[in-house]
Every structure is written in C-alpha cells, then in structure tokens.
Amino acid sequence: MEFNLAQVHEAIAAAIPERECLVFRDRRFTWAQTAERSRRLANHLAGEGLGSCRDRSGLCDWQSGQDHVALYLHNGNEYLEGMIGAFKSRTVPVNLNYRFVDHELVQILRDSNAVALIFHSRFAERVEKIAAELPRLQGLLQVEDESGAPLVSGARWYEEALTSSSAERSVQDCSPDDLYLTYTGGTTGAPKAVLWRQADIFLANMNGRREDGLPFESMDEIVERAKSSLIRVLPQAPFMHVAGHAAALGMWNAGGTVIIPEIPERFDAPSILECMQRERVNMTVLVGDAMARPCIEALRTHSFDLGALQMIVSGGAALSDRAKRQLLERLPHVAVVEGVGSSETGGQASNISTAAEGVAAGGFALGLGTTLLNAQKSAPLDPGDPEPGWLARSGPIPLGYLGDAKKTAETFLEIDDIRYVVPGDRARWRGVGELEFLGRDSAKINSGGEKVFAEEVEAILMSFPSVNDVAVVGRPNERLGEEVVAVVALESGEAASERQLIEACAGRMAGFKTPRTILFRDEIRRGPAGKVDLAWIREQVDGGKQE
C-alpha cells in the first residue's frame, strides 16, 4: 500500500486531536488545530484555482502536473502549515532560500514555475520589487512579523485568508503520486528542483517504515504508531533546507510534536538549548559542526537541564569526531547519530556514537537500498573492493529534476533493470555493510593527476585541537593543475602556524593530499544550514593573503 502525506496527517490528527502538534514561541497548536489551519490554507489555494492539473501517468519524470506554491519564510508555524496545506490542496510547496538576492529569487521562482507565494513581511520590499518580473505569480499571502511592513499590493494577509476559508476539506482525492519538491542547496552548481512522489519520500526520508524496516501495510498501522509516540523534536536547521523540514514532517508522520526555536532569523545556541530544556525535547536535529560547535560552547558556559534529550541527529554536513566526543562529554546520556544523504536520496547511511561505546569514527552503516557503483557506473562494487565508488540508492527514489531531462538522465540510471539515483557522492567499502564517505565528486581536487577529496583533508585538520573550523578547496597550479588549499579558523586562545599544521598533516596523509597553503581567518563563513559559503571561500583562496 502507498501513502499520501496529506492523508497521513489527517489520519493522525483524527486519532490524537488534543496532543500538541507544534510549538513556536507562545503559540501552541494541537493536532486538531494544525490540521484545521492547514485545511483552511488548502481551501484558500483551491479557491484561487490552484491544484492538480494533469495526471502523473501522462507526464515525463522531469515534469509536474500540479501548481507550485513558493515559501519565502523563516521558520515558524506558517512554514509547516504552508507545506501541509499545499499537500492538502494538491499543490506543490517550493522551498525558497531566504538569503537569495533579487536575481536569484527571480531565477528560482521562474525555474520552479511558482504561481503563488507565501512570504514574511520582512521580505515584502523585495517581493514588491521583483513582482513585475514574474507575471505568472498571481497569489500572494503575506505573513505578519516584527518588521511591521505594510501589505504588498495585490497580496492578502495570511491569517485573514485562513479565517475567511472553510475549515472543512476532504483529502480523499489526494494521491500517492502527488509531488514533494525540494531544491538542492546549490553547493555544486545552480540549485536543482528534485521531484519525488509523496509515497516514495515517505518511505525514503520521512519515517514511512516500521521499526523492522518494512513499509507500513495500512493507515491503521501508521495511526497506531502515532498514538503511542510522545516524541518531541526540535529541528535546528532552517525549514528552507531539507534537513529542517524533513525532520519536522518525519516526526509528524510518527505522531510527534515539533518545537521551533524562538529566534528563527539567526542561529542562537543558548536560546535553542533553553527552548529544549523548557519543552523537554527528546530529539534535536542539527547540521554538522557549524551548529554543533556553538551548542557545545553554550553547554560549556551555561547550565541546562537536558535530561529529556535522548538523541542528537546530524546530517547535511560533516560532524567531526571531536564534536561528537565533546557532545558526549557534556551529555553522556544521549546518542549522537550522524547521517549521510542528499536531497536526491534521503538518508543513505549512518553511524551512532554513545558514551558507553565511544565515538563512531569514519565508518557508516548502510541504509536500505544504498550501494556503491563502480567508476563507470555500470555495476555495483562488491563489498570489500578497495576501488572508490559512486554512492547510489535504489528503491524509493525521486522521479527526476524539474524541467531538466538531460540532468535527470545523467543522475537516474538503470542497471540490470534496477533504477538508481547517483547524485555525485563518492565512497569506498570499509567492510561488509559499512562504507567510508569520501565526499562530493564535484568538490574533488585534481592535483598532479591524483584525486583529493576535500572532506578527507578537512576531517584530518579538524582532528587537531587548535582548529575550530576549516574548508578545503582546490586552486589552479601551473604544474599540478590544482593544489590543495585550506582556510582555517583557530579555536579562541589557540595558536598554530601554517608550517605547524602542514607538518602535522604530512604525518597523517599522503603528500599530494597535504595542503600547500593554509590561510587563517577569524571564522569560516557559512550559511544558515551550516554549508560553507563557497563564493566567500573562493574569494579568500584566490586572494591568497593571510589576515
């Protein structure tokens, strides 16, 4: 049996109507209230003539037959209402990066074929500025916030639209074929819109399996699990990134309560931890060292009662062994889970660190459907084969990339009648059922004919106590083609020279992998989801001067 996310949400809401579903600041919504608000939004969108236009069976894998609704929002109840409300209207929510400048917003709104936009008032001026370039964008819903910005011409207030719409709506016509869309982070080029069937993303990345790993056989099974679940989760990442909203929707699919940090405009670790303490959070989801390190520092300088916390999950960026160790020192009762995956695959592999068992260093246990393909992408690699391979997934995977038949054909391959997605990550077997993650192939550095994976060099540098953060890239070199350059931020109060770090690296890795240059900066500039700001890094490396 296959499932639709809107139908799952409605079934769980009917079973646990009075349980808390969502908490944001002083707003506390039960499951019944959240379901009603999302139905009201769905009815507003349907009243604007939006919905499903063409049956999936008549479309190519890179096409959508549904109207698209863009979300230009900071984290808040409106973001998740926007996603679920879109699903219930059979439209497709589109995650917009709120850091984009005008031309980038226009590009993504055009690329996504968005016909409606839900946005916070703090972005009103920019929306008004670009609206003339987007004639397809007809429906505008403006969410009030602390900015006090006036209503954009042609827009309606979000709450007014909900209040004036009916609370009654059937989701019976919703289909497992209805789409879930997420834009990639754009770390390896222009952001791409990944199209999933809702039935597939539910299985691949949104808690759509039983504890034994098998798919649910009925909606009743899903509802029974939800009834017994009292988990409370706080996603630290912005919902505009898959790491944030997938964690929230996945916990909702298990009947959990989603807690949203009180300061969504920036990452504020003490405020997040205080919120976790107050709300008795059981699980938090963060993105690598960029979020873990501020939390570790806040735990060092403040006192928090996090006795309810059972699990810290990291995905979307590397979590260093040192960060895992420091988290376990401060919170010895929790499990630290690091996951590997992408927008195109969902979770593919993971490892678990605990105070009792120690830090899981380097190796990842494979998730369902994950394998390695050979260099030619023509066959799976046998476990134990030392050759670096392409990380791939079969089973529930996306349809393709919106509007891009060529990229879809390059990334989604059929081998011996099995369809795989191969987004570009490299790995090697470390043992039966376990792999070593090497990094994204597009971030690979070609130095004198040798292949260097930036993540491998970064992991070595992060193991040194004096290093707080690092980013490694290639720089043109007349003789070698490219040379390895590291940009390093040292721990506060620590000192290390370029020579010391290069010599330390030389003892831990092959010479061709060792950075030829190390540039020191006060911090490594990263985006709100912890990803390195590649334009900034390139600027530092191309300039090549110490500060």
N, C-alpha and C positions, 0 to 999 in steps of 0.2 A: 504494500500500500504506500502511496506517495502523499505528501502533505504540503499544504499552503500555509505560509507564515501568518496570514490574517486569520485563517480558520483556527490555527493553533492558539493564537492569542485570545480569540473569542471563547474557545472551549475552556481554556484555563481560567479566564475571568469569570465565566459562569460557575465554575467549581469552587473558586476561592474569592468571592466578590469583596469580602471585607478585609482581606490581607493587604498590607502595604505593598504597593507595586513600585512606586517611585518617590524619592525624597530629594528635594532641591531647596536649599535654604529653609524658609519657613513653610514651604509648600509640601504637603504630604498627601499623596493621592493613593487611594485604594485601587485594587484591580478593577472594580466596577467603575470607578470614576475615570481611570485611564482609558478603559475600553469605550466609555461613553464619549470622552473628549475626542478620541481617535475616530469614532464613528461620525461625530459631528463634522470633523475636518473632511472625512471621506465624502460626506453628503455635500459639503460646500464645493469640493473639487468636482464631484459628479454634476452638481448644479451648474458649473461653468462649462459643462460639456466634455469633461476630461474622463478618460478611462481606457479600456482596451478597444483597439480599432480593428486589429487583424488577428486571426487565429494563428497560433505558433506553428501549426503544421504547414502553413503556406509560406514560411519565411526561411531565409538562409540563417546560418548560425551567427552571423555578424549583424543581423537585423533585429529591430524591435518593432512590435506591433502595438505598443502601448504609448500613451502620452507620458512625458517626463516632467517631474516637479523637482526643481533645484532647491537645496537647503543651504542658505548662506547665513549660518548661525554659529554662535558659540554654544558650548554645552549648556543644556537646560532641558526642562521637561518638553519644551516645544520641539526640540530636535527629534527625540524619540517618538513623540506624538506624530511628527511630520512623516517619519518613516512608516510607522504602523498605519497611520491614516491614509497614506498613499497606497500601501498594500491593500487596504480595505476598499479603496476606490478603483483598484486595478490599474493605478498609475505607478510609475517607477520613480522612487526618490533618487536624487543625484547629489552626491557629496561634493560640495564646493570648498576649496581651501580658502579660508578667510584671510590668508596672508597674500593672496594674489593681488597684483596691481591691475589697473583698468584693462589693459590689452589682454592680460592673461585671463581675466574673468570673461571678457567677450569671447575669447577663443574657446574656452571650455563650455560656455553656455551655448555657443553655436555648435560645437562638436557634439554635445550631448543632446541636441535637439530639444532643449528645455522650452516648455510653453508656459510654465508657471514658476514663481519664485517666492519662497518664504524667507524673510530676512529680518535681522535685528535692526532696530532703529539706528544704532551706531554706524551702520553701513548705508544709511539712507542717502546720504550725499553722493556716494559712489554709484548706487543703483540709479539715481536720477540722472547722473552724468552719462551712464552707458546705455540707458534705456533706448535712446534713439537709434542705436546701432543694432538693436535686437528686436526687429518688428514682430517676430514670432512669439515674443514674451508678452503674453496678454494678462495673465492672472498674477497679481502682486499681493502678498499678505505680509504686513509689517508687524513685527513683534515689539512691543514697547520694552524699553530698558532704561537704565540710569542716564542715558545720554539726553533724554528729553527731546530728541529730534522730531520735528513735525512730520505728519503723514505725507508720503511721497504722492505726487499727482498720479491719479489712476489706481492707487492702492487702497486696500481695506485693512483696518486693524484686525489682527489675528483673532483676538478674543471676541470681537464683535461678530466676526464671521462664524465662529463656533457657536456663540449664543443664539444667532439667528438661524442656525441649521438644525435639522431634526436629529434627535438622539437615536432614532431607530434606523437600523440598516442591516440587511441580510448580507452575509458573506458567502452564501451558498454557491454563487456563480464564480467565485474566485477559484483559480486553477493552480495545480502544482507546476504548470508551465509558465505561470506569471513570473516576471523577471525581478531579480535583485541585481542592482548595478553598483559597482564601486570603482572609482577612479584609482589607479595606481598612484604612488607618491611622486612619480616623475623623477626618481633618483637615477634612472638610466636613460633619460630622454624625456620627451613630452609625455605628460600623463595620458594614460590609455584607459578607456572605459571597459571594464570586464563585465560580460553578461553571463549571469548564472540563472538557471531555472531555480525557483524557490525550493523545490523538492530536493535539488542537489546541494545547495548551500546549507540547507537544514541538516543534511547528513554529514557534510564535509567540515562545517565550521561553526554550527550553531546548536550544539547539544541535541542533535537529532538521533542519537543512538542510545540503546540500553547500556547498562553497566558492563554487559558481556561483549559490547562492541557491535552487536547485531542491530539492524534497523527495527524501529517500533512497528508492530503489526496492526495497530489500531489507534484511533484517537483516544480511546478509553485508557490504553496503556500510558500515553503521554500525560493525561489528566491525573491518573493515579500517582505517577511520579511527582507531579507538581503539588498534589495535596500533601505529600509527606516531606516536601522540601521547605526548609526555613532559611535557606542561604541568603546572605546579604552581601552584595558585591559592590565595590567602588572602582570603576574604571578611571584611571588617572589620565589616559590619553584623550585628546580631542575626539569627539564623535565624527568629525570630518574625515578621520582616518579609520580604516577597517579595524585596527587594533582596539579602538574605543567603542565603536558602535556594535561590532560583532560580539564583544564581551557582554555588552548590555543586552542585546537581543538574545544571545545564547542563554543568559541567566533567566530572562523572561520565559524562554521556552521550557525551562525547568521549574517554573513557578517561583523564582527568586525575587528579591527586592533590589532595585538598582538605586544606589546612592550617588548623587552627583556632587563633586567638590563645589564649595561655595564661591570660589574665585575662578571662574572659567576663562577669564581673559589672559591669565598667565599661570605658570606653574609655581605654586606656593606650597612647598613641602610641609612646613609646620601647620598650615591651615588644613591640608589634606589629612595629616595624621590626627589632628584634633577632631576632625569630622569622623574619621574612622573610629576613634575612641568613643565619641558620643553616640554614634549609630551602631556600635557593636558589630562592626564589619567583620565577616568571616573570610572574605577573599578580596584581594586587590589586584588589578592588572596594570602593569606599567610597561614602559618601552626602554629596555636596556639600561646601561649605566647612566645615561643622561637624566633619567628620572630616579634611578636607584640611589645615586650618589647624594643628591640633595636630601633624600629621605634618610639616608644613613647619617648625614650631618645633623639633621633635625633630631634624630633619635639620640645622638651624642650630646646635644646641647639642651634638650628639653626632656621632660618626663611625660610619658604617655602610657596609659593602661590599654594595651592592645591584646589582652588575654583572649578575646573572642576570635582574633585573627588566626586562621588555620593555614592559609596558603597565599603566597605571593607568586603571581604568574608574570613572566616577562616574554614579550615577543616583539617582532618588528625591527629589532636592533640587538646587537650582541650584549649579553650580560657577562661581565668579566668574572673570572674565578675569585678575584679579590672582593668584588662587590657581593658575590654570593656568601663568601666567608664572613664579611662584615655584617651582612644582614642576619646571618645565623648567630653571630656573637651577640647581637642586640636582641634578637627574637628567636631564642633557641627552640621554642615550641612550634615554629612554623615549618612548612615545607616550601622550598623555593623551586619553582618549575620554570625551566627555560624552554621555549618552543621555537621551532624553525618552520617557516612557511612563507606564503606570499598571497597577494590579492588573487592570483590565478589558481592557487592550490588549496587555500585554507591551511590548517595545521598539518605538517608532514612528519615531524619528528620532535622528540622532547627528551629532556633529562630532568631528574629530580635530585635535589640536594637537601640533606637534613643534618641537624647537629649530630645525630647518632651515627649516620652513615658517612658523613663528610661531604665535601664538595664534589659534584659530578663534573669532572674536568674533561671537556673536549668531545666526548662521545655522546651520540644521540640515538635513542631507541626509535625504530621506525614506526610511523603510524600506518593505518590501513591504506593500502593502495600505493604506498611510497616505494620507489625502487631507484636504481641508478641505471642509466643507459650508457652505452659505450661512446667513444669520441665521435663516431659517425652518426649517432642517434638512430642506429639500425637494429639494435637488440639490447636486452638487459645485460648488465655485467653480472657475472657470477659472484656471490659473496666470497670475499677473500681476495678477489682480483685487485692488485695494487694500483691499477690504472685510475687516475681521476676521471670521474664520470659526470654525467648530467643528471641532476636531481629531477625526478619525474614523478607524476602521480597518475594513476588510473582510477576507474570507478566513478564516483560522483565528482565531475569536474565541470568547469564553465563551458558555455557554448562557443564563445569567441570574444573578439574585441568589436565593440560597436563601430559599424561603418568601415571596418578595415579587413577586407577579405584577404589581403596579402599577409598581414601580420598574423591573422588567425591561422592561415595555412602553415606559416612558419613555426608557430608555437604549439599548435594542437596536431599531433602526429598519430597516424595509425600504423601499428607494427603487429603483424600476425593477428589481425582482426581485433586488436585491443587499442583503444583510443587513450593517448597520454597527453598531458599538458607538460611542457618543458619550458618554463619561463626564463631560464638562463642561469640558475644557481649551479655551482659545482661542488662536488663532494667525493670522498673515497670511502670504500669499505674499511671499517676498523675491526670488524669481527662479524660473526653471523648475527644478523638482525640489528647491527649497530653501525653508524657511519660517523665520519668526521666531516664537518661542514667547512668548505674552503672559501666560499663567497660567490658573489655575482660575477659571471664571466666578463661582463662589460666593464667591471671595475678592475679587471686583471691588468697587470703591468708587464709589458714585454721588454725585458732588459737583456740585451745581447742574445736574444733567442730563447732565453729562459723565461718561464711563466711564473709570475709572482702574484699571489692573491693578497690584496691589501688587508683583508680581515686577519690573515695569519700573522702578518707583521704587527698589526695593531694589538693582537692578543699578547704577543711577547712583550711589547712595550708597556702594556697595561699591567703586566705582572711585576713591574718594578715599583717599589713603594713610593718613590718620589714622583711618579707620573699620575696625574689626576685624570687627564683625558688626552685622546690622540686621534688624529686622522691621517691616513696614509694614501698618497696618490702617486701617479707617475708624472714625470716631467721630461720633455724632449731632451735627448742627449745625442750629439752628433755621432758618436762612436757606437753607443749601445742601442740607439733608437729611443729608449726611455730609461730613466733612472728612478730609483725609489726615493721619495722624499716624505718625511714625517713632520707633521705640525703637532707640537706637544704643549700641553698646559700642565705645569707642575702643581703638586699639592701646595697649599698655603704653608709657608715657612720652610719648605724643602728647597734644596739647591742641587742642581746637576748640570754638567756641561754637555755640549754636543759631543765632545770626544768620549766622555764617560758613557753616555748612552749608546753610542755607536759601538764602542768596545764591548759593552755588555751584551748588545745584540749579536755581535760576531761570535760570541761563545754559545749562542742559543739557536742559530740558524745558518744556513748556507750563505756564503759570501755574496752571491748575486741577489739574495733577499734583503741583506742588511742595508738600511738607509744610507745613502751617500751624503745626505744633508738632513739635519734636524733643525727646524725653526721653532722658536719658543714664542708663545703667545699667552696672554693672561687667561684666555678661555678659548675653547673651540665653539664657534658659533653654530647653534643647532636650531632647528625648527621646533614647534610646539609638541611634535610627536617624537622628538629625540633624534631625528635624522640630521646628519651633517648638512650644513648649508654649503652645497658644492660650489656655488659661484664665489662665495667668500673664500673657501679653501683654495680655489684656483687662483684667486687674486693674491693670496698670501704666497703661494708657491711660485707663481710667475714673477712676483716682485722679488722674492728670494732674499729679503733682508731680515736680520734679527731686529727685534724691538727692544 
